[in-house]
Amino acid sequence: SQQGEEDPQALSIQEGENATMNCSYKTSINNLQWYRQNSGRGLVHLILIRSNEREKHSGRLRVTLDTSKKSSSLLITASRAADTASYFCAWQLTFGSGTQLTVLP
Amino acid sequence: DTGVSQDPRHKITKRGQNVTFRCDPISEHNRLYWYRQTLGQGPEFLTYFQNEAQLEKSRLLSDRFSAERPKGSFSTLEIQRTEQGDSAMYLCASSSIPGQGANTEAFFGQGTRLTVV
């Protein structure tokens, strides 16, 4: 079973709004990664943040990492309907439980 | 497309039958991973290889499951005497070997969806 949690489990927002997803883990890490998965498809790597980094940006994505709290967050700004997918954090060989994001047009 | 490919994409089998899945990783990647994913859950780690060596196996991997990567290139995952609980998406991923203790991103295939009836 997963060794961490993501919240919320599901998130529904309007196009143009920001979406924030949180991830908590239980072990020490070298880095943490975020992936996206469209329904019934494989996972696509979004961004990697190293343990000595606190924040990282990539386009409309912003990831934060707090190793003292063993938590990370993924922020998607100015969301689009095409962002509708499941989002997972991952560390070492473990994935979180995921957040299902629905962006309404 | 030179990404990770998995075959077959879908497999329906009767309970008790054996099934084998194949994964072809990105050619320059040394590491290959197998995961299992059920609906609404994140992927669960099963096993991974570095070149031809199987370095780690999850406790989830019962003795009915076996994985090989004989030449350090493609890999196969076999499930013997399938059970209904084996129904899931089986995902394969590959990556380069991490440098200086840092992991690199994994590239995933589209998965093989197994249905055991």
Interface residues (C-beta under 8 A of the other chain):
Chain A: S1 Q2 E6 N30 N31 Q33 Y35 G40 R41 G42 L43 V44 H45 L48 R50 F88 Q92 L93 T94 F95 G96 S97 G98
Chain B: V4 Y33 Y35 G40 Q41 G42 P43 E44 F45 Y48 E56 M89 L91 A93 P98 G101 A102 N103 T104 E105 A106 F107 F108 G109 Q110 G111 R113
